[in-house]
């Protein structure tokens, strides 16, 4: 009964999307257009679970747009946690929207740093699934850094110093990612056995971060994806840094990466089935 949606093929459609604050064009007049394009895209997927990173709203009543987004995609529940706490009439953070009832929620942050993960335990039929939405630390590369990486000339002293600075940024980010992913793994200790992990890792499959993650989770792209699976649409090409992973008695039925360009990331869609035995 219920929604009338056939649950034979897959039980849960999950979307993970870094929406870049709905401001992909940097033209604020287009903010609402980008937002409605993204909402339209989400609605078309008929998802049961949506994990968004860099969700932003600016409004006198800050939480209104957040609730309205949920209504627009027919979500029953949502859990939002801002990166730094609301300031100057602005919200920016992580949100999990769902067609399911939420039983328990929480978030992870280190002192002085921004929130990097939220989780929501959702009641799916008789099963409880923990959904973790992550946005690991940004590496913080600037346009000039990227230009240097793509055409490096180490003979020049200033370029050598610049490349050392880039290296330090990378080392610092990777050390933080390691701490972050280990804190996320800690969440598994007293969580339900079925877990879905979504989000923006700001790190690639060759990284130690990813290596730790896949020792606990299955990567849905490896199960059902094809090609390079590039998820980043920004200045550095060919990066797969966004993931939908799962653990426990779940199986991936299908995986797609949509090529829509409403953000500097592409959205991921996974069809996940609950295995009963």
ROLUMDO-315875 format. One record per residue (C-alpha): x, y, z; residue in three letters. Coordinates in nm, 3 decimals. Example, Ala and Ser with C-alpha at 12.3 -4.5 7.8 and 13.67 -1.06 7.14 Angstrom:
residues 2
+---------+---------+---------+--------+
:       X :       Y :       Z : residu :
+---------+---------+---------+--------+
:   1.230 :  -0.450 :   0.780 :    ALA :
:   1.367 :  -0.106 :   0.714 :    SER :
+---------+---------+---------+--------+
END
This chain:
residues 277
+---------+---------+---------+--------+
:       X :       Y :       Z : residu :
+---------+---------+---------+--------+
:   0.000 :   0.000 :   0.000 :    UNK :
:   0.122 :   0.348 :   0.082 :    UNK :
:   0.279 :   0.540 :  -0.202 :    UNK :
:   0.189 :   0.285 :  -0.467 :    UNK :
:   0.554 :   0.284 :  -0.574 :    UNK :
:   0.676 :  -0.063 :  -0.665 :    UNK :
:   0.940 :  -0.169 :  -0.415 :    UNK :
:   1.039 :  -0.482 :  -0.607 :    UNK :
:   1.334 :  -0.341 :  -0.797 :    UNK :
:   1.477 :  -0.123 :  -0.526 :    UNK :
:   1.357 :  -0.012 :  -0.190 :    UNK :
:   1.532 :   0.322 :  -0.161 :    UNK :
:   1.642 :   0.586 :  -0.409 :    UNK :
:   1.922 :   0.791 :  -0.253 :    UNK :
:   2.053 :   1.119 :  -0.395 :    UNK :
:   2.374 :   1.286 :  -0.278 :    UNK :
:   2.449 :   1.634 :  -0.411 :    UNK :
:   2.681 :   1.919 :  -0.320 :    UNK :
:   2.459 :   2.207 :  -0.440 :    UNK :
:   2.727 :   2.480 :  -0.394 :    UNK :
:   2.488 :   2.705 :  -0.203 :    UNK :
:   2.260 :   2.720 :  -0.512 :    UNK :
:   2.493 :   2.992 :  -0.642 :    UNK :
:   2.679 :   2.819 :  -0.925 :    UNK :
:   2.679 :   3.121 :  -1.154 :    UNK :
:   2.796 :   3.368 :  -0.887 :    UNK :
:   2.512 :   3.587 :  -1.011 :    UNK :
:   2.281 :   3.627 :  -0.711 :    UNK :
:   1.987 :   3.708 :  -0.938 :    UNK :
:   2.013 :   3.352 :  -1.066 :    UNK :
:   2.013 :   3.204 :  -0.715 :    UNK :
:   1.641 :   3.124 :  -0.716 :    UNK :
:   1.654 :   2.992 :  -1.071 :    UNK :
:   1.938 :   2.753 :  -0.984 :    UNK :
:   1.753 :   2.647 :  -0.670 :    UNK :
:   1.431 :   2.571 :  -0.857 :    UNK :
:   1.629 :   2.382 :  -1.127 :    UNK :
:   1.786 :   2.168 :  -0.856 :    UNK :
:   1.452 :   2.112 :  -0.679 :    UNK :
:   1.295 :   2.013 :  -1.011 :    UNK :
:   1.580 :   1.766 :  -1.070 :    UNK :
:   1.540 :   1.618 :  -0.719 :    UNK :
:   1.164 :   1.582 :  -0.755 :    UNK :
:   1.210 :   1.392 :  -1.083 :    UNK :
:   1.427 :   1.130 :  -0.907 :    UNK :
:   1.140 :   1.051 :  -0.665 :    UNK :
:   1.398 :   0.993 :  -0.391 :    UNK :
:   1.333 :   0.847 :  -0.047 :    UNK :
:   1.654 :   0.999 :   0.091 :    UNK :
:   1.835 :   1.317 :  -0.018 :    UNK :
:   2.170 :   1.425 :   0.128 :    UNK :
:   2.272 :   1.778 :   0.035 :    UNK :
:   2.600 :   1.947 :   0.113 :    UNK :
:   2.647 :   2.326 :   0.103 :    UNK :
:   2.272 :   2.382 :   0.145 :    UNK :
:   2.224 :   2.754 :   0.188 :    UNK :
:   1.931 :   2.979 :   0.266 :    UNK :
:   1.909 :   3.350 :   0.326 :    UNK :
:   1.588 :   3.475 :   0.465 :    UNK :
:   1.457 :   3.669 :   0.761 :    UNK :
:   1.299 :   3.347 :   0.877 :    UNK :
:   1.604 :   3.128 :   0.822 :    UNK :
:   1.441 :   2.789 :   0.862 :    UNK :
:   1.147 :   2.857 :   0.629 :    UNK :
:   1.335 :   2.789 :   0.303 :    UNK :
:   1.472 :   2.469 :   0.456 :    UNK :
:   1.122 :   2.343 :   0.540 :    UNK :
:   0.988 :   2.454 :   0.201 :    UNK :
:   1.262 :   2.262 :   0.020 :    UNK :
:   1.147 :   1.954 :   0.210 :    UNK :
:   0.784 :   2.017 :   0.114 :    UNK :
:   0.885 :   2.069 :  -0.249 :    UNK :
:   1.047 :   1.728 :  -0.269 :    UNK :
:   0.774 :   1.558 :  -0.061 :    UNK :
:   1.001 :   1.480 :   0.233 :    UNK :
:   0.843 :   1.369 :   0.558 :    UNK :
:   1.137 :   1.463 :   0.778 :    UNK :
:   1.459 :   1.658 :   0.762 :    UNK :
:   1.766 :   1.710 :   0.975 :    UNK :
:   1.989 :   2.012 :   0.919 :    UNK :
:   2.307 :   2.120 :   1.091 :    UNK :
:   2.489 :   2.433 :   0.989 :    UNK :
:   2.866 :   2.436 :   0.937 :    UNK :
:   2.931 :   2.717 :   1.184 :    UNK :
:   2.597 :   2.807 :   1.344 :    UNK :
:   2.358 :   3.064 :   1.191 :    UNK :
:   2.507 :   3.407 :   1.141 :    UNK :
:   2.404 :   3.726 :   0.958 :    UNK :
:   2.067 :   3.591 :   0.843 :    UNK :
:   2.238 :   3.305 :   0.660 :    UNK :
:   2.231 :   2.928 :   0.695 :    UNK :
:   2.488 :   2.703 :   0.529 :    UNK :
:   2.533 :   2.340 :   0.610 :    UNK :
:   2.437 :   1.976 :   0.568 :    UNK :
:   2.084 :   1.841 :   0.540 :    UNK :
:   1.923 :   1.497 :   0.514 :    UNK :
:   1.570 :   1.496 :   0.370 :    UNK :
:   1.370 :   1.178 :   0.388 :    UNK :
:   1.032 :   1.018 :   0.321 :    UNK :
:   1.085 :   0.825 :   0.644 :    UNK :
:   1.037 :   0.902 :   1.009 :    UNK :
:   1.360 :   1.003 :   1.185 :    UNK :
:   1.428 :   0.835 :   1.519 :    UNK :
:   1.760 :   0.978 :   1.624 :    UNK :
:   2.002 :   1.242 :   1.493 :    UNK :
:   2.347 :   1.380 :   1.563 :    UNK :
:   2.643 :   1.562 :   1.415 :    UNK :
:   3.022 :   1.563 :   1.423 :    UNK :
:   3.255 :   1.858 :   1.455 :    UNK :
:   3.598 :   1.919 :   1.605 :    UNK :
:   3.664 :   2.219 :   1.830 :    UNK :
:   3.712 :   2.539 :   1.631 :    UNK :
:   3.635 :   2.366 :   1.299 :    UNK :
:   3.315 :   2.334 :   1.105 :    UNK :
:   3.058 :   2.053 :   1.124 :    UNK :
:   3.172 :   1.780 :   0.883 :    UNK :
:   2.907 :   1.509 :   0.924 :    UNK :
:   2.546 :   1.465 :   1.031 :    UNK :
:   2.349 :   1.147 :   1.076 :    UNK :
:   1.988 :   1.047 :   1.100 :    UNK :
:   1.846 :   0.708 :   1.197 :    UNK :
:   1.546 :   0.645 :   0.974 :    UNK :
:   1.265 :   0.395 :   1.019 :    UNK :
:   1.227 :   0.212 :   0.686 :    UNK :
:   0.941 :  -0.033 :   0.726 :    UNK :
:   1.054 :  -0.241 :   1.023 :    UNK :
:   1.422 :  -0.166 :   0.965 :    UNK :
:   1.631 :   0.118 :   1.100 :    UNK :
:   1.894 :   0.262 :   0.868 :    UNK :
:   2.153 :   0.517 :   0.974 :    UNK :
:   2.218 :   0.775 :   0.700 :    UNK :
:   2.540 :   0.973 :   0.736 :    UNK :
:   2.587 :   1.286 :   0.526 :    UNK :
:   2.948 :   1.408 :   0.512 :    UNK :
:   3.139 :   1.705 :   0.379 :    UNK :
:   3.505 :   1.657 :   0.462 :    UNK :
:   3.740 :   1.956 :   0.483 :    UNK :
:   3.809 :   2.150 :   0.167 :    UNK :
:   4.171 :   2.143 :   0.055 :    UNK :
:   4.149 :   2.518 :  -0.002 :    UNK :
:   4.328 :   2.538 :  -0.336 :    UNK :
:   4.294 :   2.877 :  -0.503 :    UNK :
:   4.278 :   2.947 :  -0.876 :    UNK :
:   4.652 :   3.032 :  -0.887 :    UNK :
:   4.738 :   2.706 :  -0.712 :    UNK :
:   4.546 :   2.512 :  -0.974 :    UNK :
:   4.716 :   2.705 :  -1.256 :    UNK :
:   5.054 :   2.618 :  -1.103 :    UNK :
:   4.967 :   2.249 :  -1.064 :    UNK :
:   4.872 :   2.227 :  -1.431 :    UNK :
:   5.187 :   2.400 :  -1.565 :    UNK :
:   5.457 :   2.380 :  -1.304 :    UNK :
:   5.806 :   2.524 :  -1.355 :    UNK :
:   6.031 :   2.443 :  -1.062 :    UNK :
:   6.326 :   2.651 :  -1.184 :    UNK :
:   6.168 :   2.969 :  -1.059 :    UNK :
:   6.221 :   3.025 :  -0.688 :    UNK :
:   5.880 :   3.184 :  -0.628 :    UNK :
:   5.709 :   2.894 :  -0.805 :    UNK :
:   5.903 :   2.653 :  -0.588 :    UNK :
:   5.786 :   2.835 :  -0.275 :    UNK :
:   5.431 :   2.841 :  -0.409 :    UNK :
:   5.439 :   2.467 :  -0.474 :    UNK :
:   5.566 :   2.408 :  -0.118 :    UNK :
:   5.267 :   2.606 :   0.012 :    UNK :
:   5.032 :   2.393 :  -0.200 :    UNK :
:   5.198 :   2.079 :  -0.064 :    UNK :
:   5.146 :   2.203 :   0.294 :    UNK :
:   4.776 :   2.269 :   0.218 :    UNK :
:   4.739 :   1.917 :   0.083 :    UNK :
:   4.917 :   1.756 :   0.380 :    UNK :
:   4.707 :   1.956 :   0.628 :    UNK :
:   4.380 :   1.866 :   0.454 :    UNK :
:   4.471 :   1.499 :   0.434 :    UNK :
:   4.561 :   1.485 :   0.803 :    UNK :
:   4.226 :   1.643 :   0.888 :    UNK :
:   4.043 :   1.402 :   0.653 :    UNK :
:   4.203 :   1.112 :   0.833 :    UNK :
:   4.075 :   1.240 :   1.170 :    UNK :
:   3.732 :   1.308 :   1.018 :    UNK :
:   3.687 :   0.969 :   0.854 :    UNK :
:   3.801 :   0.792 :   1.174 :    UNK :
:   3.539 :   0.987 :   1.373 :    UNK :
:   3.277 :   0.881 :   1.115 :    UNK :
:   3.384 :   0.516 :   1.151 :    UNK :
:   3.339 :   0.555 :   1.531 :    UNK :
:   2.970 :   0.627 :   1.462 :    UNK :
:   2.934 :   0.267 :   1.344 :    UNK :
:   3.002 :   0.130 :   1.693 :    UNK :
:   2.651 :   0.171 :   1.830 :    UNK :
:   2.460 :   0.234 :   1.510 :    UNK :
:   2.201 :   0.013 :   1.341 :    UNK :
:   2.365 :  -0.256 :   1.126 :    UNK :
:   2.251 :  -0.098 :   0.798 :    UNK :
:   2.426 :   0.230 :   0.717 :    UNK :
:   2.431 :   0.455 :   0.410 :    UNK :
:   2.716 :   0.705 :   0.388 :    UNK :
:   2.683 :   0.991 :   0.138 :    UNK :
:   2.867 :   1.305 :   0.055 :    UNK :
:   3.160 :   1.511 :  -0.056 :    UNK :
:   3.491 :   1.363 :   0.063 :    UNK :
:   3.707 :   1.630 :  -0.106 :    UNK :
:   3.936 :   1.334 :  -0.169 :    UNK :
:   3.979 :   1.075 :  -0.445 :    UNK :
:   3.977 :   0.693 :  -0.454 :    UNK :
:   4.359 :   0.694 :  -0.440 :    UNK :
:   4.352 :   0.865 :  -0.098 :    UNK :
:   4.403 :   0.713 :   0.245 :    UNK :
:   4.064 :   0.858 :   0.346 :    UNK :
:   3.889 :   0.654 :   0.076 :    UNK :
:   4.098 :   0.348 :   0.165 :    UNK :
:   3.973 :   0.367 :   0.527 :    UNK :
:   3.613 :   0.424 :   0.413 :    UNK :
:   3.603 :   0.121 :   0.181 :    UNK :
:   3.740 :  -0.107 :   0.450 :    UNK :
:   3.406 :  -0.047 :   0.628 :    UNK :
:   3.170 :   0.039 :   0.338 :    UNK :
:   3.091 :  -0.072 :  -0.015 :    UNK :
:   3.120 :   0.197 :  -0.281 :    UNK :
:   2.802 :   0.192 :  -0.493 :    UNK :
:   2.995 :   0.326 :  -0.792 :    UNK :
:   3.222 :   0.020 :  -0.785 :    UNK :
:   2.911 :  -0.202 :  -0.761 :    UNK :
:   2.704 :  -0.048 :  -1.040 :    UNK :
:   2.875 :   0.259 :  -1.186 :    UNK :
:   3.062 :   0.284 :  -1.516 :    UNK :
:   3.333 :   0.495 :  -1.678 :    UNK :
:   3.543 :   0.736 :  -1.471 :    UNK :
:   3.248 :   0.849 :  -1.259 :    UNK :
:   3.383 :   1.204 :  -1.238 :    UNK :
:   3.179 :   1.395 :  -0.977 :    UNK :
:   3.357 :   1.730 :  -0.968 :    UNK :
:   3.259 :   1.981 :  -1.235 :    UNK :
:   3.501 :   2.256 :  -1.129 :    UNK :
:   3.847 :   2.363 :  -1.243 :    UNK :
:   4.038 :   2.041 :  -1.168 :    UNK :
:   3.921 :   1.777 :  -1.418 :    UNK :
:   3.859 :   1.404 :  -1.367 :    UNK :
:   3.801 :   1.399 :  -0.993 :    UNK :
:   3.571 :   1.146 :  -0.829 :    UNK :
:   3.530 :   1.299 :  -0.482 :    UNK :
:   3.159 :   1.242 :  -0.406 :    UNK :
:   3.037 :   0.902 :  -0.295 :    UNK :
:   2.739 :   0.695 :  -0.190 :    UNK :
:   2.852 :   0.400 :   0.020 :    UNK :
:   2.667 :   0.138 :   0.220 :    UNK :
:   2.721 :  -0.122 :   0.488 :    UNK :
:   2.516 :  -0.405 :   0.635 :    UNK :
:   2.245 :  -0.597 :   0.454 :    UNK :
:   2.195 :  -0.356 :   0.165 :    UNK :
:   2.261 :  -0.410 :  -0.204 :    UNK :
:   2.302 :  -0.157 :  -0.481 :    UNK :
:   2.063 :  -0.212 :  -0.773 :    UNK :
:   2.167 :   0.084 :  -0.985 :    UNK :
:   2.394 :   0.384 :  -0.980 :    UNK :
:   2.395 :   0.697 :  -1.192 :    UNK :
:   2.581 :   1.022 :  -1.197 :    UNK :
:   2.375 :   1.294 :  -1.358 :    UNK :
:   2.559 :   1.536 :  -1.589 :    UNK :
:   2.349 :   1.842 :  -1.491 :    UNK :
:   2.558 :   2.155 :  -1.434 :    UNK :
:   2.375 :   2.345 :  -1.159 :    UNK :
:   2.674 :   2.326 :  -0.924 :    UNK :
:   3.048 :   2.257 :  -0.928 :    UNK :
:   2.959 :   1.896 :  -0.840 :    UNK :
:   2.743 :   1.641 :  -1.020 :    UNK :
:   2.466 :   1.465 :  -0.825 :    UNK :
:   2.479 :   1.091 :  -0.756 :    UNK :
:   2.173 :   0.867 :  -0.752 :    UNK :
:   2.179 :   0.511 :  -0.613 :    UNK :
:   1.901 :   0.255 :  -0.602 :    UNK :
:   1.953 :   0.054 :  -0.284 :    UNK :
:   1.763 :  -0.255 :  -0.184 :    UNK :
:   1.718 :  -0.383 :   0.172 :    UNK :
:   1.825 :  -0.746 :   0.189 :    UNK :
:   1.594 :  -0.927 :   0.423 :    UNK :
:   1.808 :  -1.222 :   0.525 :    UNK :
+---------+---------+---------+--------+
END
